[in-house]
Amino acid sequence: MNEDGTRPVTGGFGTRCVHAGGGPDPGTGAAATPIHQTTSYEFPDAGTAADRYALEDLDHVYSRISNPTVRVLERRLAALHDAPDALATGSGMAAFDAATTVLAEAGDNVVSASSIYGGTHAYLSNTASRRGIEARFVDTLDPGAYAEAIDEDTAYVHCETLANPSLVTPPLAEIAEVAGEHGVPLFVDNTFATPALCRPFEHGVDLVWESTTKWIHGSGTTVGGVLLDSGEFPWSDYPEKYPEVGGPNPAFDGVNFAERFGDRAFSLAARHRATRALGDGQSPFDAWATLEGLKTLHLRMERHCGNALAVAEFLEGHPEVAWVSYPGLPEHETHDAASRFLDDFGGMVAFGLEAGYEAGRRLCEEVELATFLANIGDARTLLIHPASTTHAQLSEAEQRASGVSPDLLRLSVGIEDPEDVIADLESAIGRATARAGDGGADATGEGT
């Protein structure tokens, strides 16, 4: 056993999904990870209590800061990403917010790919902006565009390994090189790929965030997120730019996290300067539920990817389908980049119907096996029309810049028998096209 009571795991990805970060409960010998449903932890003496508050001792104090059940999830996710540490959060957006809180302040800017999740776009445009942080959106696939937008006030560069919902893969290594040349970290959303398909740190990425709500958990029951650091960014070289990590931290009597904690510096800064203050940490029960789903991630991703390819090939040959976007199709605009940075092409398919916007909305109502809801990465097949829902808060120009055309349908392909998914789509497309042609019933409303 390791000093922390966990089993040393050095095997393959599937083995780490099951075993990494865990071990028998030291108090009872229980083989399953216990749910430590507690707010607080008793101190053995006054000196230990003082050391924990001074970050001389990193053992547990309060579950808003850390928790034994959550630590198992964090250690396992760190092992799957080959990261020195991880911070589990209450949602993916909480992970993104925690990093922004640590890295950026009023007067700074964030350079981000345009083609990103609508919620991330809205956060940068409408939430970070209220803190005086400017969002600069650039051509997702052009490293030169990132370089032109970065200046001395850029806090970080951001993109997604598989863009939501356009499904383009940016040239990660080239963007990482641009960010590094300017002395800023590249922060990547790896939700669509998961560590099963992409380990961004292998391509020069500095920080990663993911929504564990999606494929990592896999059952559509538990919201969560994770924030990870490669441990490679030289925070100490920029003490004035990143005082929370690489300089004298104002909240801890001048403690320099980079000097004290080495490659864990960013993760601990995010824990103690963001989620500790804001209450955005993962709950013990949700961490336990995510651990249960994580055990089968490697198996589920194989099925998701295989099913998605079968569905994409079916849609490609359907007369009522105008276009199909799936990175696994050779004609996809970033097929080469996806082949370079991903082990497989994911479980998402985007497509549009010949009958356009209205038919796309109707299709969401007509499917029977697929579920019409605002989530992805579930074991079930899920469908949504982003222009009228997830990206509805953006103007049409902003939607198109994000890769969302008015007719785009986002399909998260589940692990059902692929022929059943295809049969459902085939019958539903016919009905949706007919309804759109007839005008159909009114179904107006704004998306969220």
Summary of the structure (lengths in Angstrom):
residues: 448
radius of gyration: 22.3
end to end distance: 47.3
largest distance: 75.9
contacts: 1600
relative contact order: 0.12
helix: 42%
strand: 13%
